[in-house]
Amino acid sequence: MKTVGIFYGTNGGKTQEVVDIVAAQLGDAQVFDVADGIDAIEMFDNIILASPTYGLGDLQDDWANVIDELADIDFSDKTVALIGVGDSALFAGNYVESMMHLYNAVEPKGAKIIGMTSTDGYDFDASEAVIDDKFMGLAIDASFDEDEITSKVESWVENLKEELQ
């Protein structure tokens, strides 16, 4: 498996915590805060994009500032996985919809999207980040305790390793 580039945005730090667990589980990963830009994204064939969801399904601010730059990148030879962090208690009507914005930016540019996860076991009302009863990537509820987040990440990464180029 080639090195994975993980690109994330965060305000409160929860998404960075999730990304740090993912990077530790993968072993061979480089982590980038999108507040510093996304220029390095083209160096990777395997990419993980992670964002918390704010407001009514909005991207985190740093991602919102660079999302248009993804349109200039050819993703046809890239494998992309997504992580969305949200709060299903307070925002059950648009749970982890930040993934949808990332998906819509890279999938039309040829990205092979991997790492979709079942919606089973999640308590939310609606999400545009769901396709055929699966989240577009790993959905993490910020209200879960750390042990549950870690176990979800570990399980997802094990499945992801089989799909990475």
N, C-alpha and C positions, 0 to 999 in steps of 0.2 A: 504494500500500500504506500502510495506517495504521501508526502506531507500534506496536512489539511490546513487551510487558512480559515480561521474563525473570525468573523467580523460582527461586532455587536455594538449596540448603543444602550446606555443606561442612565437613569437619573438617580434612582435610589440605591442602586448597587445590587439588587436581586438578580438581574440578568447577568451581570458580571460574575456573581457567585455560581450561577448555573453554567456559564461558559467555562469557568475555571474547573468545575467538576468534569465537564465534557473533555476539556483539554487533557486533564490528568488521566482520564480513562482511555483516550486515544493514544497518548504517549507521544506521538509525532505530530504535533500541531503547533501552529503559530497563531497567537491571538492579537487582534487589532481592534482598538476602540475607534469607531467611525467618526468620532469627534476630531480625530487626527487625519481624516480623509480615507478614501478607499483605493488609492493608487496601487497598492500592493495586490489587489484582488486578481489582476491578470497573471500573476506569477503562479497561481495555483490551478490545478485541475480538479481538486476536491475542495469544496467550499461549504462552510456553514454560516448562515446569516441568522442573527438572533436579535430580537427586539421585544421590549415590553409594549403593551398596548395602553394607550392613554385616551382619556375622554370617551368619545363614542366610536371606538375602533380605530383611533389614529396611531400613526407611527410615533415613536419617540423622536424628540426634536432633532437630535444629531442625525438620525436616519432620514428624517424629512428634508434636511439640508443637503443630503448627498444622493437621495434616491434617483434623481434624474440622471445622474452620472452612470447608473447601471445601464441605461439605454445605449450608451456608447460602447458597450463591451459585448463582444461575441462570446456567448456562452455555449455554442454548439459542441464544443469538446470538453465541457465542464459538467461535473456532477455536483448538485447543490442540495443541501439539506437545510431545513428551516427550524427555528425554535421561536416559539411565541410564549411570552410570560404575561399573565393576566390575573385578574381577580374575579372569579366566577360569582362570588357573593355580591359584590357591588356592581359588577358590569356583566351580568348574566346574559344580557341581550346582544352583546357584541364581543363575546369572550375570545381572547387571543387573536383578534382580527388584524393585528400588525403583520401576521404571517401572510395574509392575503395580499397586502401591499407589496411585500417582498416577492411573493410568488408571481404576481402580475407584472413585476418588473423584469424578472429573469426567464420565466418560462417561455414567453413569446420570442425571446432572443436565443432559444435553442437549448436551454439548460435541461439536463436530465434531473428531474426532481426525485429524490429518494427520502426515505425516513418517515413516510406518512404513518400516523398512529391512529388506533381505534379511539372512538369517542366513548367507548364503554367505561364506566366508572367515573365519568365526569358529570357534574351537576351544573348545567347551564341552560339557558333558554334558546339562544340562537348564536350562530357565528358564520360569517362569510369565509372563514378559514376551514370550512368543512366541505369535502368533496366525497360523495358516495359513502357517507357515514364514517369518514376518516378525516382527522386533522391533516392539514398540508405538511405537518412536521410534528415535532415534539411540543406538546402543550403543557406548560407548567403553571399551576395555580400558585400565586404568590402567598396565598393564605395557608398552604400546606406546611407541615413541619419539615424541617431539614432532612430527616430520615426518609420521608416519602419522596421528596425531591431527588435525593441521591439515588434511591432505588429506581425511580422512573428514568433518570438519566443513564444509569448503568445498563438497564435493560435496553434502552433505545440505542446506546452506543454499541452494544454487542450485536444487535441487528444491523446497525449501520455499517459496521466493519465488513460485513458480507457484501454490501452493495457498493462500497467505495472502489474507485478504479485502482 
